[in-house]
Amino acid sequence: YMADKITGFLLEKGLIRRHLIKLKKKRRSEVFYELTEDCLGLLNLTPNNQGKGGFKHRLFQRIIKEYFERKGQKVTIEAYKNGRLVDVLAGDLPIEVETGESDHVGNAVNDIKMFGKVVVVTGIDEIEKIKEDILRGVSEDLYNKITFHTIDFYLID
């Protein structure tokens, strides 16, 4: 009860932002709270700017990073390679986090040109549309160079 009152107060004052994100199939969306810029300023904190994009995009990047780090891989978020950014680079494996907000076809093609392969990670609800868009937008000879996952693949229980 007290937690709900405090959360409501922080939301009302614009100090936190609420995000509903589905991480697993056949489960409800989970609730995440993000500190707003106003809150960070009040607390004299610097935002953690590791990763680009919205909250969901940055959350997925961190989930993927933790997955590969637990396997002993060197992982970089927003790796700068040959003049462009890759969302997550695990060893030599380029991973693009796609939530439907960016040029997912262009991202996949560019990664294939640079690395010869790409993994595209989406949310549970976005996979079909993004997969269809990418496969429609690339030549058939590139199909076997693209792996598609939903974020639940990277969750460690």
C-alpha positions in Angstrom: 0.0 0.0 0.0 2.7 2.5 1.0 4.8 1.6 -2.1 1.7 2.4 -4.3 1.3 5.7 -2.6 4.9 6.6 -3.1 4.9 5.5 -6.7 1.8 7.5 -7.4 3.3 10.6 -5.8 6.5 10.2 -7.9 4.5 9.7 -11.1 2.3 12.7 -10.3 5.3 14.9 -9.7 7.0 13.8 -12.9 10.0 12.3 -11.1 9.6 8.8 -12.6 8.2 7.4 -15.8 6.3 4.1 -16.1 6.9 1.6 -18.8 5.0 -1.6 -19.5 7.2 -4.1 -21.4 6.4 -7.7 -22.3 9.6 -9.8 -21.8 8.2 -13.3 -22.1 5.6 -15.0 -24.2 2.4 -16.0 -22.5 3.0 -13.6 -19.7 1.8 -10.1 -18.8 3.8 -7.0 -19.5 6.2 -6.2 -16.7 6.3 -2.7 -15.1 9.5 -0.7 -15.1 10.1 2.7 -13.7 12.7 5.2 -15.1 13.9 8.2 -13.3 13.1 11.4 -15.3 15.6 14.1 -16.0 13.9 16.3 -13.3 14.5 13.5 -10.7 18.1 13.0 -11.8 18.7 16.7 -11.4 17.2 16.8 -8.0 19.3 13.9 -6.9 22.4 15.4 -8.6 22.9 12.3 -10.6 24.2 11.9 -14.1 22.0 9.7 -16.4 23.4 6.4 -17.4 23.7 7.0 -21.1 25.0 3.6 -22.1 22.9 2.8 -25.1 20.8 4.9 -27.4 17.1 5.0 -28.1 14.2 4.8 -25.8 13.9 3.0 -22.5 12.8 -0.3 -24.1 15.8 -0.3 -26.5 18.3 0.5 -23.8 16.7 -2.2 -21.5 17.0 -4.8 -24.3 20.7 -3.8 -24.9 21.5 -4.3 -21.2 19.7 -7.7 -21.0 21.7 -8.9 -24.1 24.9 -7.5 -22.6 24.4 -9.4 -19.4 23.6 -12.6 -21.2 26.9 -12.6 -23.1 29.0 -11.4 -20.2 27.8 -14.4 -18.2 29.1 -16.5 -21.0 32.5 -14.8 -20.7 32.2 -12.7 -23.9 33.5 -9.2 -24.3 30.4 -7.0 -25.0 30.1 -3.4 -26.1 26.9 -1.5 -26.3 26.8 1.0 -29.2 30.1 -0.3 -30.7 31.6 2.0 -33.2 32.8 0.0 -36.2 33.8 1.2 -39.7 31.9 4.5 -39.3 28.7 3.2 -37.8 27.2 2.1 -34.6 26.1 -1.5 -33.8 23.6 -1.7 -31.0 25.4 -4.6 -29.2 28.7 -6.3 -30.3 29.3 -9.6 -28.5 32.8 -10.6 -29.6 32.4 -10.4 -33.4 28.6 -10.9 -33.4 26.6 -7.8 -34.3 23.2 -7.6 -32.6 20.6 -5.1 -33.6 17.8 -4.3 -31.1 14.8 -3.4 -33.2 11.6 -2.0 -31.6 10.1 -0.7 -34.8 11.5 2.9 -34.4 14.6 2.6 -36.7 15.6 1.5 -40.2 15.8 -2.2 -39.3 16.3 -3.2 -42.9 19.2 -0.8 -43.3 20.7 -1.9 -40.0 20.6 -5.5 -40.9 22.1 -5.0 -44.3 24.9 -2.8 -43.0 25.8 -5.4 -40.3 25.9 -8.2 -42.9 28.2 -6.1 -45.1 30.6 -5.4 -42.2 30.4 -8.8 -40.3 28.9 -11.3 -42.7 26.0 -11.9 -40.3 23.6 -10.2 -37.9 21.3 -11.1 -35.0 18.1 -9.0 -34.9 16.4 -8.9 -31.4 12.9 -7.6 -31.0 10.2 -7.5 -28.4 7.7 -10.3 -28.2 5.0 -8.3 -30.0 7.2 -6.9 -32.8 9.0 -10.0 -34.1 6.6 -10.9 -37.0 6.4 -7.4 -38.5 10.1 -6.6 -38.2 11.1 -10.1 -39.5 8.7 -9.7 -42.5 10.0 -6.1 -43.2 13.6 -7.2 -43.2 13.1 -10.4 -45.3 11.1 -8.4 -47.8 13.8 -5.7 -47.9 16.8 -7.9 -48.5 17.8 -10.2 -51.2 17.2 -14.0 -50.7 20.9 -14.7 -50.6 21.1 -12.8 -47.3 18.4 -14.8 -45.5 20.8 -17.3 -44.0 23.0 -14.5 -42.6 20.2 -13.2 -40.4 19.1 -14.7 -37.1 16.0 -13.5 -35.4 15.3 -13.7 -31.6 12.8 -12.2 -29.3 14.2 -10.7 -26.1 13.1 -13.7 -24.0 15.9 -15.7 -25.6 18.4 -13.7 -23.5 16.6 -13.8 -20.2 18.4 -15.8 -17.5 16.0 -17.1 -14.9 
